[in-house]
């Protein structure tokens, strides 16, 4: 499986000792991953990591870097065993159209750190985690569920239009009973501030819920953030800088009626008027203004002002 990430300099990624997205089917068991290579979903996860970074920056009030871990496909029972019995928040996210539900999983310590930062603290969790969430912590999980819904939908939008919404009234302190053999696509997003230890969130998608989007997920894609060779970039820059553009000054633009134009003959004089400064044009865009004069015996224009060039001017 080809893996993509939103950052390449994330040395603190969590090791995931799991099988990859490709599974050799055992006799008498269903294939966990019917999609084959999940490169497209890996790219979407990288997009989601970049989109959700601002959500957690707003809660923690600090700059973060983000990345996407390699995704895996595994049985729900295996994921639950791997995660252990520690304090975690389980927020279901309804996926529409359809009746499938994704699952946002947050570490208990991360939830308490966000809660402390939200109420003006330094974003620190108790050294000893409680056995259950307070109502305030549960409310924080719900707030995060609403905050991630739109960025997550935007991350999916290039491939498939899926709307996400937190399921109201869900028991977020308890893992849902999905059935041990339920196949899940597990994506993990990492976030870290400076040299601090990173925290992770998991986004789980049921394989059955993704089957309607199989054609889009199995399409071949190419990463957008490919590294550009410096030699090629420098050559392109030199070529662009050598492009010639016509520069002209406009002394006057008199106007004549159509009848007068039709009556013009050789020797007629068209009066013009211009002020001390004239516009200077580059192609069809205004460069600035200047004063008409001479330089080294030739007519010239001395620039007196230059208008700023915007990105739209360069497009």
BELJO-V52162 format. One record per residue. N is the residue number from 1. D_LAST is the distance of its C-alpha to the last C-alpha in whole Angstrom. Layout:
# BELJO-V52162
((N D_LAST) (N D_LAST))
This chain:
# BELJO-V52162
((1 38) (2 34) (3 33) (4 30) (5 30) (6 27) (7 28) (8 30) (9 32) (10 34) (11 38) (12 40) (13 39) (14 42) (15 44) (16 45) (17 48) (18 47) (19 47) (20 43) (21 42) (22 44) (23 47) (24 50) (25 52) (26 56) (27 59) (28 59) (29 56) (30 53) (31 49) (32 47) (33 44) (34 44) (35 40) (36 40) (37 37) (38 35) (39 32) (40 30) (41 32) (42 32) (43 28) (44 28) (45 31) (46 28) (47 26) (48 28) (49 29) (50 26) (51 26) (52 30) (53 30) (54 29) (55 32) (56 34) (57 33) (58 33) (59 37) (60 38) (61 36) (62 35) (63 32) (64 32) (65 31) (66 31) (67 31) (68 33) (69 36) (70 37) (71 38) (72 41) (73 43) (74 47) (75 50) (76 50) (77 53) (78 52) (79 49) (80 52) (81 54) (82 51) (83 50) (84 54) (85 55) (86 53) (87 52) (88 49) (89 47) (90 46) (91 44) (92 44) (93 40) (94 41) (95 38) (96 38) (97 38) (98 41) (99 44) (100 43) (101 42) (102 40) (103 42) (104 41) (105 43) (106 43) (107 45) (108 48) (109 48) (110 44) (111 45) (112 47) (113 45) (114 42) (115 45) (116 46) (117 43) (118 42) (119 45) (120 44) (121 46) (122 45) (123 44) (124 47) (125 49) (126 53) (127 54) (128 56) (129 54) (130 56) (131 57) (132 55) (133 53) (134 53) (135 52) (136 50) (137 48) (138 48) (139 46) (140 44) (141 43) (142 43) (143 40) (144 38) (145 39) (146 37) (147 34) (148 33) (149 33) (150 30) (151 28) (152 30) (153 29) (154 26) (155 26) (156 28) (157 26) (158 24) (159 27) (160 29) (161 30) (162 32) (163 33) (164 35) (165 38) (166 41) (167 44) (168 46) (169 50) (170 49) (171 52) (172 49) (173 52) (174 53) (175 51) (176 51) (177 54) (178 52) (179 54) (180 54) (181 53) (182 50) (183 47) (184 44) (185 41) (186 41) (187 37) (188 38) (189 35) (190 36) (191 35) (192 36) (193 36) (194 36) (195 39) (196 41) (197 42) (198 40) (199 40) (200 40) (201 39) (202 40) (203 38) (204 41) (205 40) (206 43) (207 43) (208 44) (209 42) (210 39) (211 40) (212 39) (213 35) (214 37) (215 35) (216 31) (217 33) (218 34) (219 31) (220 30) (221 26) (222 24) (223 24) (224 20) (225 21) (226 22) (227 23) (228 21) (229 23) (230 23) (231 24) (232 21) (233 18) (234 20) (235 20) (236 16) (237 16) (238 18) (239 17) (240 13) (241 15) (242 17) (243 15) (244 17) (245 15) (246 17) (247 19) (248 21) (249 23) (250 24) (251 28) (252 29) (253 28) (254 31) (255 32) (256 35) (257 36) (258 36) (259 40) (260 40) (261 37) (262 40) (263 42) (264 41) (265 43) (266 43) (267 44) (268 43) (269 41) (270 38) (271 38) (272 35) (273 34) (274 32) (275 32) (276 32) (277 28) (278 26) (279 22) (280 20) (281 17) (282 15) (283 14) (284 13) (285 12) (286 15) (287 16) (288 19) (289 23) (290 25) (291 29) (292 30) (293 33) (294 34) (295 34) (296 36) (297 38) (298 34) (299 32) (300 29) (301 27) (302 28) (303 25) (304 26) (305 23) (306 19) (307 17) (308 14) (309 11) (310 9) (311 6) (312 5) (313 6) (314 4) (315 0))
